Amino acid sequence: KTMNRVLFQSNFYIKFKAPNSQELIEYIESIDDSLINNEIFDWGKMCSSDKISLKAQELMKIISPNINELYERLKIKFSYNLYDPWLNLYKRKDFQEIHAHHPCHLSSVFFANDGEGFSKFYFSDRHSNDIHPKLGKLIGYKPINVVEYEKGDILFFPSHLLHGLSSHNSDVIRKTLSFNFDILD
């Protein structure tokens, strides 16, 4: 009898069309680009992008339908604190270096637009050096996993996962809303 078993399930993501995607897109489009202030962020010094800090209290109502959908998919509800939401703006050739969002528990990205030449969002396995290349080839191991997304999709993942963004190759500014949160119970 053949048995396949996943040993650890700490590396996962959940992606779905945001239930209020149009409302989120309209909110993002209403934000004035003059609010860009990259200097207030103490991270992202190794990337190329513009960022706008947002207020968690203002986003709670607009984010909650997505958290409710996450509850459904996880089959459990939990209390949470939302931290440090921000808007990412990527011009041609902008990118995001591989990084994680410790010490938070979960992170999220809402994709406000898409198109030809748009950056690829990817996860990188921090343990990629642990597997011999021959064994990796035998089992079809990929140290980089690209997440396919469309306008209106939202992605949730554990904050410890390394992730990044390839170079943006479009003249259309790529816009995403990102936030972190902690599980309280």
JOGI-V201036 format. One record per residue. N is the residue number from 1. RES is the residue in three letters. PSI is psi as a letter, one per 40 degrees, with the letter a starting at -180 (none if undefined). Layout:
# JOGI-V201036
n = {N:N}
res = {RES:RES}
psi = {PSI:PSI}
This chain:
# JOGI-V201036
n = {1:2:3:4:5:6:7:8:9:10:11:12:13:14:15:16:17:18:19:20:21:22:23:24:25:26:27:28:29:30:31:32:33:34:35:36:37:38:39:40:41:42:43:44:45:46:47:48:49:50:51:52:53:54:55:56:57:58:59:60:61:62:63:64:65:66:67:68:69:70:71:72:73:74:75:76:77:78:79:80:81:82:83:84:85:86:87:88:89:90:91:92:93:94:95:96:97:98:99:100:101:102:103:104:105:106:107:108:109:110:111:112:113:114:115:116:117:118:119:120:121:122:123:124:125:126:127:128:129:130:131:132:133:134:135:136:137:138:139:140:141:142:143:144:145:146:147:148:149:150:151:152:153:154:155:156:157:158:159:160:161:162:163:164:165:166:167:168:169:170:171:172:173:174:175:176:177:178:179:180:181:182:183:184:185}
res = {LYS:THR:MET:ASN:ARG:VAL:LEU:PHE:GLN:SER:ASN:PHE:TYR:ILE:LYS:PHE:LYS:ALA:PRO:ASN:SER:GLN:GLU:LEU:ILE:GLU:TYR:ILE:GLU:SER:ILE:ASP:ASP:SER:LEU:ILE:ASN:ASN:GLU:ILE:PHE:ASP:TRP:GLY:LYS:MET:CYS:SER:SER:ASP:LYS:ILE:SER:LEU:LYS:ALA:GLN:GLU:LEU:MET:LYS:ILE:ILE:SER:PRO:ASN:ILE:ASN:GLU:LEU:TYR:GLU:ARG:LEU:LYS:ILE:LYS:PHE:SER:TYR:ASN:LEU:TYR:ASP:PRO:TRP:LEU:ASN:LEU:TYR:LYS:ARG:LYS:ASP:PHE:GLN:GLU:ILE:HIS:ALA:HIS:HIS:PRO:CYS:HIS:LEU:SER:SER:VAL:PHE:PHE:ALA:ASN:ASP:GLY:GLU:GLY:PHE:SER:LYS:PHE:TYR:PHE:SER:ASP:ARG:HIS:SER:ASN:ASP:ILE:HIS:PRO:LYS:LEU:GLY:LYS:LEU:ILE:GLY:TYR:LYS:PRO:ILE:ASN:VAL:VAL:GLU:TYR:GLU:LYS:GLY:ASP:ILE:LEU:PHE:PHE:PRO:SER:HIS:LEU:LEU:HIS:GLY:LEU:SER:SER:HIS:ASN:SER:ASP:VAL:ILE:ARG:LYS:THR:LEU:SER:PHE:ASN:PHE:ASP:ILE:LEU:ASP}
psi = {h:h:h:h:h:h:d:h:f:e:h:i:i:h:h:i:h:h:d:f:d:d:d:d:d:d:d:d:d:e:h:h:e:e:e:h:g:d:d:e:h:e:i:f:e:e:i:h:i:i:i:h:h:i:h:d:d:d:e:d:d:d:d:d:d:d:d:d:d:d:d:d:d:e:f:i:i:i:i:i:h:h:i:f:i:i:h:h:h:h:i:h:e:i:i:h:i:h:i:i:f:i:e:i:d:i:i:i:h:h:h:e:i:i:i:h:e:i:i:h:h:i:i:h:h:e:f:d:e:e:h:h:d:d:d:d:d:d:e:f:h:h:e:h:h:h:h:h:i:i:h:e:i:i:h:i:i:h:e:e:h:h:i:a:h:i:h:h:f:i:e:h:h:h:h:i:h:i:i:i:i:i:h:d:none}
